Amino acid sequence: MAKCDQGYLCVICGEEVEHIEVSGLYLRYIIGEVHAEELQTQPEHHICCNPVLAQFIVDKDFEAVLVKGPFDKRSLDPEEVKVRESLVTRGWKRLQEVKSSQRSISEFPLD
């Protein structure tokens, strides 16, 4: 496959991020960490390739991710963890809806 035929490559594993619902970049956009004008300039990665972000997704349809070390959510303030889990999980659920809904990109972010 020619380079121009590939989508965005994950900066962590090097594989193509084939679908928006596994995109760490678009998850970060939905939760407000990346602005629309940065989508073309920020590096792409699979959600699961960024365990520090993925550990905050708490849903029966998402395999739990554990992080060891200083960024392990179990070592963080429990109240801050609850807030982060709520935000990232809501963002992940929105990301799962995006593929089947005909939403404009401007409608992706959480309210």
N, C-alpha and C positions, 0 to 999 in steps of 0.2 A: 504494500500500500504506500502510495506517495505521501510524503509529509503533509501536503496540503489537503489530503483526503481524511486525515485524522482530526479528531476533535481536540479538546484541551487535554494535555497530559498532566498527570498528578506529579507534583514536584517532589513527592516523597517516595512513591514506588515506581514512577516512570510509566505506568500503564495509563491508557486512555480513560478519562472519566466520561463514560458513554451516555449516562443518563442523568438528568438534572436532579432526580430524587436521591442520588448518592453524592451530590456535589457539596463539599465543604464550603466552597466559595459562595454558592447561592444560599446555603444555610446561614452563613454569616451575614449575607445581604438581608435576608428575611428578618433576622433578629436585630438588625440595625448596626452591625459592626463594620459593614462595608457600604459605602454610598454607591448609587447607581452609576455615577461617572467613573467609579473605580473598577467596575466589573471587568473591563478590558485590560486593566493594568495589574490587577492583583493576581498572585499565583493561584492555580487551581489545585485541589487535592480531594481525594475521596474522604468522606466523613470518617470512615474507620481508620484511615491512615493518620488521623489526628486524634489520638486517644484522649488527649487533654480536653478537647471539645466533646468528643463522643461520649465520654463518661457521664455527661450531664443529661443524656437522653434516657429517659425512664419510661419505657413503653413495652408492653408484652410482645410487640412486633419488631422490637429492636434488641439484638443480643447485647446484654450488658457488657460494658468495657471497664476493666480495672486498670488503674494507673498506679505504679509504684514510684515512690520518691516524693519530692517536694510539691508536685502538682496534683497529688492524689486528693480527690475531693473529701476523702475520709479524714484528712488532716486539716481541712479548712473549717472556718466558722460554720456551724450547722445552719444558721439562719441564711447566710449568704449562699450556701449550697442549695437550700430550698428555692431561693429566688432564681438562681442560675438554672437549676433543673427545670423549673416551671417555664422559663423563657426558652431554653434550648429545646425542650420537648415540644412546646407549642410550635416553635419554628420548624422542627423536624416534621411534625404532623402537617403543617401547611405545605412544606416541601413535597410531601407525599401526594397532596391534593393537586398540586400545580400541574402535573403531567396530564391529568384527565380533565381538568377544568380549562376552559379557554381563557384564562386570565391574562391580562396585560402584565408585563413585568412590573409596572408601577403599582399593581395591586398585590404583589407578592409579600411585601413587608407586613409584619404584624401591626395592628393599630396601636 
